[in-house]
Amino acid sequence: MRKVRIGFVGVGGMGQAAHLRNYVTVEDCEVVALAELRQETGRLVARRYGVPRVYADHREMLAAERLDGVVASQPFDRHAVLLPDLYKAARYVFTEKPLAVGVKAGRRLARAAARAGCTHMVGYHKRSDPATMYAKDLLGAWKRTGEMGALKYVRILMPAGDWVANGFLGLLNAGDTGPVLEREPPLDDLRGASAGKPAWEWKGPAGEYVRFVNYYIHQVNLMRHLLGEPYRVTYADKSGVLMAVESKSGVAGVIEMTPYRTTVAWEESALVAFEKGYLELHLPAPLASNRAGTVSVYRDPGGQTPERVEPQMPWVHAMRQQAVNFVQVCRGAMKPPCDAAEAVEDLRVARDYIRLRFGT
C-alpha cells in the first residue's frame, strides 16, 4: 500500500514537539509538505525532518499538493477562522484540542466538516495512550458481561505539574515572526470576552473559561470516554478545585483540579469503580517520550481470592500512538478516537461548569 501523504499547517512548539517528530517515525506515512508563516523557521524545520516542500501559507500548500491528511497544530482560538478552508480541501484533518473557544463556534465547525465530507480528528491524545486504550477495552468487556457488577463511580485527579517533561528540547525557532492573525470572535455569553484579543487575554468569567478549556478539557473529555456516555455538571465549587458530574444513566463522577501542585512530576490518574472491583489509570506527562501510562486492575468477585493485575504496556507514548491512529483514520481503517461532533460536548460541559461556578 502506498504511504499516506500528510501536510502540516504550522510547525510551532506543539507542531514540532508533539506532532511532526512523531509523524516522521510512522512507517506507512510521509510528511510531504508544510506551511509555516515564519518562513525561515519553516525552512529550518523542513531541513531537520526531511520535509521536501515548504509553503508560505496553508492556501498555497493546499492548492499545490495532493494530500491524504492535514495536521494543523494551531492555537485553538484560530480554529474557527482556519478550519473551514481545510475542510473544503482535505478529506481528513487533525487539530489539537479543543475544537474551538466557544460552543457556538464549535457547532459551526462540526457542521461545516460534515457538509464538506471531512473527518476532523480532535487531538485528545490521552485516548491514544496504550494504557487508556487497554482500559477502555477492559471497561467495555466488564459492561458487556456484567462480571464486575454495575459501574458506580469515576474519579479523575489532575494536579498541575511538569507537563513538558523536557519535550521541547531541540525546538527550532529562527526568531522570525509572522503576521497578526484573525481570531475567533466571542460568540457565547461569558463576561470578559474581548473581540480581537487572543482568548488567553480575556478577563473575568470568560478568562477563567479559557484557562479551564486550555488546561482541563482533556479531563472533561476523558470523563466521557471512561463513562462511555454523556454527562452533565451537577456541582462546581467556588475555589475551582472540584467539579461533580452525573452521567446519562446516573453514574457519579468527579474531576479534581490541582488540589496540590508538583514541580518535576506529573500525577494524573483516574479511578473507575464497579461493584466488584476497580481499574486505576495513571497517565504520564503529555510530552513524555517512549512511555505509556500504567493500569492497575483489582477484582473481588466474592467466593474466591481477590486479585490485583498490572499489565505491562508497550514503550509507546500517547502522542506517537495518536499519529499512528490518525494515519489509520486517513486510511479508513478506524474511526477517530474523538471527532469534531463529540468535541462540541467538551465545550458545552466547560461552559456549563463556568456558569455554575460563577453564577453567570
N, C-alpha and C positions, 0 to 999 in steps of 0.2 A: 504494500500500500504506500502511496506517496505520502510525504510528510505534510502535516498541517502547517499552513503558511500564516504566521502571526505578524501583525504590525502593532507597534507601540505608539500611543499618543501621550507623550510626556515621560521623561526619564529623570525625574527629580529624586528626592530621598527615597521614598517608598517605591517609586518606579524602578529604581536600580536595586535597592537592598531587599525588598520584599518580593519583587516580581521578575525583572529581567534576568538577574543572576540565576534564578531558578528555571525559567523557561529555556535558557540556552543549554541546560543539562538534560532536558526531556528528549529522549531519543527520537520519538516519532513526530516532532515538530521542529520548525526552523523559524527563527525571527528574521524576517527578510527586509524589514524597514522600520524606521522610527521617525516620528515627527516631534520636534522639540523647538520651542520658540527661542530658547537660548542657543543660538546656532553653534557657537564654539563648544559649549558643553555637550551638545548633541553629537558633534564630531568626535570628541574625546570618548564618549560612552560607546559610540559605534565602533571605534577602533579597538577598544578593550574587549568588547564582547563579539566582535566579528560580524556586526550587522552591516550588510553591504550598501544600503542606501539610507540617506538622511534627508528629511524634508523640513521645510520652514514651518509648516503647519499641517493640521490634520486634513484639511480640504485638498491640499496638494498631494498628500500621500494617498488618500482615497481615490483620487482621480487617476493616479498613475499605476497603482498596484492592484493585483488580483489577490485578495486576502481571504482566508477562511475565517479568521477571527481577529478582533481588535482588543487589545488590553489598554485601557485608558485610566491610568493612575493619576487622578486629579483631586484637588480639594473638593469636598462634596458640595460646597456652595457654587461650584461651576457645573455640576451635572445637568441642571435644568436648562442651561444655555447650550452646552456642548452636545449632549447625547442625542437630541433629535437628528443632528447631522449624521451621527454614526449609525443610528437605526436605519436610515434610508440607504446606507451604502454597505453595511455589513450584516451578515446573517447571524453572527454571534459576537456579543460584546461582553467584556468583563470590566467591572469597576470595583474599586474599594467600597466598603461600607461607609455611611449609609446611602440609601438610594438618592436622597436629596436632603434639603434642610426641612422644608415644611411638608405636611401631609398632602396638601392640595397639589404641590409641585410633584410629589412622588406619584400621586394618582395619575397626573397628566403624563408622566414618563412611562408608567406601566401601560397606559392605554396606547401611547404612541408606539411603543415597542410591539405591542400586539398587532396594531394596524399595519406596521411595516413588515410583519412576519419575522422579527428579530428576537432571538433568545438572549436575554440580558441576565447574566450570572453576576450576582452581587457578592462581593468578597468577604463573606463571613468565614474566615479561614479556620475557625475553631471546629466547624462542621467537617473540615477536611483533615483534621488531626487523626492519625490512625487510632488513637485511644478513643476519641469521640465516635469514630466510625464503628469500632468494636462495641462500644457501649450502646450505641443506637440499635445495632443488630440484636444484641442480647436483650435489651429492653423490649424490642418488638416481639421476640420469642416469648418472653415472660407474659406479655399481654395476650398473645395468641393462645398459649397453653393454659394460662391461669395457674401455673405451678407455684408461683410465689404469692398468690392472693392478689388483692387489689392494690393498685398504685395509690399511695396515701399522701405523698409529700415530696416536693423538690425544693432544695435549698442551694443557692449559688452564692459563694463568698468571693468577692473581688476586691482585695486591698490594692491600693495604688503601690506600684513598685517599679523596678527597673525593667520596663518592657522592651528596651532596645537590646540589652544583653550583648553589647558590642557589635550589633548588627550593622551599624553604619561605618565600620572600619573600611577604608578604601573607597569611600564615596567620592565620585568625580564631580568637580564643580570648577568651571573655568573662570568664574567670577563675573560672567556676563549676566545681564538682566533682560527680562522680556518686557513686553508692553503691559500696561494696566488692562485688566480683562473684565469683561462684563460678568456679573454675578447674579445669582438668584435673588429676585426681589422678595421682600416679606409678603407672604400670602396668607398666613394664619394669624389669628387674633392673639398675639402674645406681646405684652407691653415691653418696650425697649428695643424692638427691631428697627433697624435704620437702613433705608434703601440706599444702595450704592456702596455701603461699607461691607468689608468681609464679615461673614457671620460671626467669627470669633471675637469681633469688636462690639457686638451688641451688648446692651446693658439690661439690668433688671431681670424679670422672669424669662424674657427672650434669650438673654445671655446665658442664664442657667440652663435653659433648654438646650442650647447649642453645646454647652460643655457636657451635659449629660449624654446627648446624642453622640458626640465625638468620642467619649470615653467608655460609656456603659452600654451602648447599643449592641455590642457583642453579647453581653449577658442577657439583654432583653430578647435577642434572637435565640440564644442558646436555651433559654427557659422554654420557649415554644417547641424547640427541637426535642428537648428531653420529655416534655409533657406529651408531645405528639398531637397537640390540638391547640386551638386559640385560647386566650385567657384575657381577663380584664384586671385592671388595677383596683384594689379594694382599700388600700391604705398607703399613705406616704407621710413619713414622719417629717417634722419641720426642719430637722437638722440635716436631712439629705442622706442619712445612713441606711434607712430601711424602706424597701418597697414590698408590700404584700400583694399577692395576686390570687385569683381563683380561676381555674380552668373551666372550659365549657361544660365538663362533666362533674365539676365540683371539687377537683383536687386542689389542695392548698399549696402555695409556693411563696418563697421569699427570695429577694436579692439583697444581700448585704454589701453596701458600697463603701469601702475604705473605713471600716471600724478601727483600723490601725494601718500604718504605712511601713513599707520596707524600703531599704536603700539599695541593696545589692542582691535582691532576691525577688522572686515572683511567686505568689502563693495563692493563685486562683484555684478554686475547687468547686465541685458540685456533688451533692448527695441526692440520690434518687431512692426513696424508701417505699418498699412494698410491705405487705402484712408479714411476710415470712423471710424478710431479708432486705438487703440494700446493695446499691452499687455506688462506689465513690470514684470520682473522676478528678484527676489533678492535671492541670494544663501548664505547659512551660511558657516562658516569656514569648510574646509574639514573634520577635526576630531571632530567637534562639535557633541555631542550625543543627541539623542531624540529630534532633532529639524530639521524640514524640511524647505525648502525655502518658500518664500511668492510670491503670484501672485496678481497683480492688473490689472483689465480689464476695459478699457474705450471704450464705444460705443457712437458714434454720427452719426447715420444713416441719420439724416435730417428729418424734419417734425414731430419730437417728442422730448421729453425731453432727453438730453444726460444722460448717467448713468455711474457710476463707481461701480464695484463689486470687493470685495476682499474675495474670497472663503477661508474657513478655511482648512488648510492642517492637516493631522494626525501627531501625535507625533512620527514620524519615521524619522531617519536620513538616508542620502543617502547611507552610507557605509553598514548599515544593510539591506536596501532595495536592494542594489546591491547583497548582499549574498543571499537574498531570490530569486532574479532574476536568479542568477547562478544555484541555486538548481533547479529552474523551467526549465532552459535550459538543465540541466542534465536529467531531466525527459522527455524532448522532448515536454514540454508544451508551450515553447515560443522560439523565436529566440534571440540570443544575442543582447542587445542594440547596441553594436558595435563589429564586428568581425575583424579578422586579415586582411581580404581583404580590408575593409574600412579603417582600421587604417593606411594602407600604404599611403593613401591620406594625412593624417595629416603630415607625414614626408615629403612628396613632397611639401606641402604648406610651411612648415617650411624651407626647403632648398631653395625654390624659394624666400621666404621673405629675408633670409640672403644674397642670391646672389644679390637681388635687393638693399638691404640696403648698402652692402659693394662694389658693383660693381664687384663681382668676377665671 
